[in-house]
């Protein structure tokens, strides 16, 4: 049992529910999120319906910036890999969980789940069991899924509408892992990253189309004069010249007689077109929470601004990873540990960062700090405070400020020598 669980157990949280200032006699919170219970906790259908969710899927599949942004974020969140942390005496449990997670292809399932959570706002993963044994993870189409809650927002179950003669499948809360990165206080559903950006995405698509058509309209065109007022060529001559010019490219030369005069018109094209493109492009990129540099669009950025965006993006990815790790620990790893006779929370998952820049900066800072306290009996930070800065779990006995001993450095009493000429 971890430190947090030990604390809750000590204050009686795990005992038979009783009425408190925060819980009713059944152990439920007293606050409500909706005026009535039921599927969706009172959420109006117009706020999350099949048509809207399908439109999100279409934007993801057909708009390049949306596809690139979501895919890049999903891969950076999950496919950097993960590690398992545990106390030293739980080596066997750690090894067992490693093999278990690898056997059910955790990373691949979570990769698709993160993409769905970003596209639709929610991802639903069925925890498939044979008896009491978890055998696999299966993604469920979020368009078909509904969350059944009571008026307090407590999840009572999940319902999948199969579309097969009105047939539906019901799941217990423990049978579904519900992933969402942008929760709502008034709804059990998450917010799609595409939803708040629909206006900007639609505008960008319209502007892209307008720019494309404008370029076609204003591409330099040929003005061909055939003959003179005195000499009018036959229609066949006009047709031959027209056919030749329709198939012209940079590899063809135009050779004419004095009776044919070829000039170009509309050579300037569309002026300042990049400003229109950049305006709506940057609005979409900003709304998708990804720096332009990650999509190869940082040519106008300075080194300082790029660095700021990189750090902020890495921290966003880290927050997604922490949220995902918490859910995997509670919904997947703990049930596996409990089923196989291991103590809860003795093994936890931690996703690796996209880069090591934050860790390197923190380590360098702490190294300089502790260099001045190398021989001090009391340190400026406890071991657990150091571990917290590195996103590691606290350990037993790690809150002592006097760790590491102290005293005079080796050779402190040796007097320095001075070289001098004989």
ABEGO torsion letter per residue (X at the ends): XBAAAAAAAAAGAABBBBBBAABBAAGBBABBABABBEBGGGBBAAABBAAAAAAAAAAAAABAAAAAAAAAAAAAAAAAEBBBBBBAAAAAAAAAAAAAAAAAGAAAAAAAAAAAAAAAGBBBBBBBBBEABBABBBBBBAAABBBBBBAAGBBAEBBBBAGBGGBBBBBBAAABBBBBABBBAABABBBBAAAAAAAAAAAAAAAAAAAAAAAAAABBBBBBBBEBAABBBBAAAAAAAAAAAAABBAABBBBBBAABBBBBBGAAEBBGAAAAAAAAAAAAAAAAGBBAAAAGAAAABBAAAAAAAAAAAAAAAAAAAAAAAAAAAAAAAAAAAAAAGBBBGABBBBBBBABAAAAAAAAAAAAAAAAAAAABABBABBAAAAAAAAGBBBBBGAABAABGEEEBBBGAABBBBBBBBX
